[in-house]
């Protein structure tokens, strides 16, 4: 049952999204270090981390559980990006790029989840 998560496109893309979030959030106001900056970074790291953890588990049911958590983190990240855009911390085109990648990852995780459930 052990998937090599490093070979999964969803994990690779989630890593790239995390790196982008770290880069973009580096310019947030200093007063946000313990607020949105920390929250958006933790959330973005949660996505590939949960994909990896699920792949290390013993059953398809456990993998699907961790994929569900990754999906929840993507939804949370979506909200945080919108808040950051509204506060003027990120530009519209940057927000659009990130939100587009979130949607793609959600689709990819959903397809993977269905594949795992079918066996």
LINJO-V588254 format. One record per backbone hydrogen bond with DSSP energy under -1.0 kcal/mol. NH is the residue of the N-H (numbers start at 0). CO is the residue of the C=O. E is the energy in kcal/mol with one decimal. If there is no record, write none. Layout:
nh={NH;NH}
co={CO;CO}
e={E;E}
This chain:
nh={4;6;7;11;12;13;14;15;16;17;18;19;20;21;22;23;24;26;27;31;32;34;36;38;39;40;41;42;43;44;45;48;49;50;51;52;53;54;55;56;62;63;64;65;66;67;68;69;70;71;72;73;74;75;76;77;78;79;80;81;82;83;84;85;86;87;88;94;95;96;97;98;99;100;101;102;103;104;105;106;107;108;109;110;111;112;113;114;115;116;117;118}
co={2;3;4;7;8;9;10;11;12;13;14;15;16;17;18;19;20;23;24;28;29;31;31;34;35;36;37;38;39;40;41;44;45;46;47;48;49;50;51;53;58;59;60;61;62;63;64;65;66;67;68;69;70;71;72;73;74;75;76;77;78;79;80;81;82;84;83;90;91;92;93;94;95;96;97;98;99;100;101;102;103;104;105;106;107;108;109;110;111;112;113;114}
e={-1.3;-1.9;-1.3;-2.3;-2.8;-2.0;-2.2;-2.0;-2.3;-2.2;-2.3;-2.2;-2.5;-2.5;-2.3;-2.9;-2.8;-1.3;-1.6;-2.1;-1.7;-1.4;-1.6;-2.5;-3.0;-1.7;-2.6;-2.4;-2.0;-2.2;-1.7;-1.7;-2.4;-1.8;-2.5;-2.7;-2.4;-1.9;-1.2;-1.2;-2.0;-2.7;-1.9;-2.1;-2.1;-2.3;-1.6;-2.2;-2.2;-2.1;-2.3;-2.0;-2.0;-2.3;-2.7;-2.3;-1.8;-2.2;-2.5;-1.9;-2.2;-2.6;-2.4;-2.7;-2.0;-1.3;-2.5;-2.6;-2.9;-1.9;-2.4;-3.1;-2.2;-1.8;-2.3;-2.1;-2.2;-2.6;-2.5;-2.2;-2.5;-2.9;-2.2;-2.3;-2.3;-2.8;-2.3;-2.3;-2.5;-2.5;-2.0;-1.1}
